[in-house]
Amino acid sequence: MEDPGYPGVRRAVLATGGRPVPVPVDSEGLDVDTGIARAPRARVVVVAPSHQYPLGATLSLSRRMALLHWAERTRAVVIEDDYDSEFRHRGRPLTALQGLDEAGCVVYVGTFSKSMFPGLRLGFFVAPPPLVDAFASARAAFPAPASALEQAALAVFLEDGHFARHLRRMRVAYRERGEALLEALRADCAGALTPRSCDTGMQVSASLTAPLSDLSVRDEAARRGVEVAALSDYFSGRRREAGLVFGFGCVRPEALREGTRTLARALEAARGR
């Protein structure tokens, strides 16, 4: 599993009796070679290749192929969390692992909670042919997780083209908000934070360049009414970096600058402690 990564993945692995193995992430996404070295006999890999959370990296094509070749050779399963792939702001999207998979190793998982709204609580997965019967049997053992009416309404929404139009409109909005946040962080917090690029999705991470605890900065910002996450909270192995994670999906560009100015004051206050 990716490290840093989404805490829910670790909780899910532990809940099923698995032993999570943290694998570092860099600008090319999951470090596949390091992962193979640490757990050469792993049975399952969970990866978000389109938009890694919280760092925002996209898994490079060479690493995608290396991961698939390893999975085919060892008969491991790759769970592809296609997080935020609908909201690619720059460059051409890379082909999903599921689209590159020729050996039936990849289980493709997605959700409408981000692309539509969280209250919808509808997701989906595409299982490779060898696993369809096993998934169908497991699914039949549980009650329906979502209303049949909501599923039918969403199906009509998709079929009539409304979802595609919604995505086109929101891509523009999220790109504008991401660019506004990066500009505001560089203007107001340049001495303390170095933000990463925002090519996909609705969040930005930034490294703390000042010798500060990201937990202290997070708490100081919260006292001033600005909500950010501490990057160190997302590590399950050794914490290799301090930084902040920003979500901007529901914040209009004009409000972002006010938030970064408040954050700058929080950083100054944290320095003085």
C-alpha positions, 0 to 999 in steps of 0.5 A, a space after each residue: 500500500 502507498 505511503 503516505 496514503 489514504 488511512 482508510 486503505 490501511 484500516 480495510 487491510 487490517 480489518 480483513 486480517 491482512 498485513 499492510 506493507 508501506 511502500 514509498 511514493 514519489 513524483 512518479 507514484 508508487 515506487 514499484 521496485 521498492 515494493 517488490 523488494 519489501 514484499 516479493 510475495 504480496 498477494 494484493 497491491 492497493 494503488 491509486 495510479 490516476 491521482 495518489 492521495 495525499 501527494 497528488 502524483 500520477 503513476 508513470 507508464 513505466 511503473 504501471 507496466 512493471 507492476 502489471 508484469 510483477 502481478 502476472 508473474 506472481 499471480 497477485 491481485 492489483 486493486 486499482 482505486 481510480 481516484 479523481 481520474 475524471 478531473 485531469 487538469 493538464 496533459 493526457 490521462 494515462 491508460 488505466 491499469 485495468 486497460 493495460 492488464 492482459 492477465 486478469 490481475 486488476 480489480 478496478 474500483 471507482 466511486 461517484 462520491 467525489 464526481 457527484 456528491 458524497 451523500 450519494 454513496 454509490 461506487 462500482 468495480 470491474 472484476 477480471 473474468 477469473 474473479 467474477 464468480 467469487 465477487 458475485 458470491 461474496 456480493 450476494 451474501 450482503 444486503 444491498 448497500 444502496 437504494 435501487 431507486 438511487 442506482 436507477 436514477 444515476 443510470 438514467 443520469 449517465 445514459 442521458 449524457 448529464 454526467 458527461 456534461 457535469 464533468 466537463 463543467 466541473 473540470 473547468 471549475 476545479 482547474 481554476 480553483 487549483 490554480 488560484 490556490 497555488 498562486 495564493 500559497 506562493 504569494 502568501 506562504 512562500 517562505 514556509 511552504 513549497 506546494 506540489 503541482 495540481 494536475 488532477 483532482 481537488 487537493 494540493 499538498 505542500 512541503 513545510 520548508 520551515 523547521 515546523 511541526 505540521 501538526 502544530 501548524 494544522 492546530 494553529 490554523 484550525 484555531 484561526 478558522 482554516 482547515 488543513 490536514 497534516 501530511 505526517 498523519 498519512 504515513 504508516 511507516 517512517 514519517 519522511 516529510 512534514 507538510 500540509 494537505 489542502 482540499 479546494 473542491 468547495 471553495 471559490 477562488 476569491 475565498 482561497 486568498 483570504 484563507 492563505 493569508 490567515 494560514 500565513 499568520 498561523 505559520 508565523 504564530 507556530 514559528 514563535 512557539 
